[in-house]
Amino acid sequence: MKHRARRLRKNLTDAERLLWRHLCDRQLGGYKFRRQHPVGPFIVDFACLEKKLVVEVDGGEHAKNLEEDVKRSDYLKERGYRILRFWNNEVLAESKSVLSVILTSLLEDTPSP
């Protein structure tokens, strides 16, 4: 799993790379994010462990794998994680809005169900 995560970190999509530029080094609200982070049997795109927030950036392939995404989301929710999902084109075209949604979620006191 560690090797796969490491390989994914080296091969980020354009959208993931753009988002990571804003999430790394505690740039967003002072919160620490990890990229391509293993959580159980899954590797999530970005995770803020302190706030138990997962950010997923999805491309067209996720439309074909809805059942797998549901399993993954259920697993994460059972462990107390909140999940935000954005499409690649959202991140690329509306990065400020995406970052605003992420920051708002980080600042919430209670996790959403």
SVG drawing of the C-alpha trace seen along z (x, -y; Angstrom):
<svg xmlns="http://www.w3.org/2000/svg" viewBox="-26 -32 33 35">
<polyline fill="none" stroke="black" stroke-width="0.4" points="0.0,0.0 2.8,-2.4 4.5,-1.8 1.3,-2.4 0.7,-5.7 4.2,-6.8 3.7,-6.1 0.4,-8.0 2.1,-11.0 4.6,-11.1 1.9,-10.9 -0.7,-13.5 -3.3,-14.7 -3.2,-18.4 -6.2,-19.1 -4.5,-17.3 -1.3,-19.1 -3.1,-22.5 -5.0,-21.7 -1.9,-20.4 -0.1,-23.7 -2.8,-25.3 -3.0,-22.6 0.6,-21.8 2.7,-23.5 -0.5,-24.4 -1.4,-27.1 -5.2,-26.7 -6.2,-27.9 -3.1,-26.5 -4.3,-22.9 -2.0,-20.1 -2.9,-17.9 -1.4,-14.7 -1.7,-13.7 -2.4,-10.2 -2.7,-9.0 -3.6,-5.4 -6.7,-4.9 -7.3,-1.3 -7.5,0.5 -8.0,-2.8 -5.7,-5.7 -7.4,-9.0 -6.4,-12.0 -6.0,-14.5 -6.6,-14.1 -6.6,-16.4 -6.2,-14.0 -6.7,-16.6 -10.2,-17.4 -10.9,-13.9 -11.6,-15.5 -10.9,-13.7 -10.9,-15.6 -11.3,-13.5 -10.6,-14.9 -12.4,-12.8 -12.0,-12.4 -14.2,-10.7 -13.2,-7.2 -15.1,-7.7 -18.4,-7.9 -17.8,-4.3 -16.8,-3.1 -19.8,-4.5 -20.2,-1.2 -16.5,-1.3 -16.8,-5.0 -19.8,-4.1 -17.9,-1.4 -15.0,-3.7 -17.2,-6.5 -19.0,-4.2 -15.7,-2.8 -14.4,-6.3 -17.7,-7.6 -17.7,-4.6 -14.3,-5.8 -15.5,-9.3 -14.2,-11.0 -16.1,-13.6 -15.7,-13.5 -15.7,-16.3 -15.7,-15.3 -14.8,-17.6 -14.5,-16.9 -11.2,-17.7 -12.8,-20.5 -14.1,-22.1 -10.7,-22.3 -9.1,-23.6 -11.7,-26.2 -13.0,-27.2 -10.1,-26.6 -11.0,-29.6 -14.5,-28.2 -13.2,-24.7 -10.7,-26.1 -13.5,-28.1 -15.7,-25.0 -12.7,-23.1 -11.9,-25.8 -15.5,-26.2 -15.6,-22.5 -12.4,-22.6 -13.8,-25.4 -17.0,-23.6 -17.0,-22.5 -19.0,-19.3 -18.5,-16.7 -21.4,-16.3 -23.3,-13.0"/>
</svg>
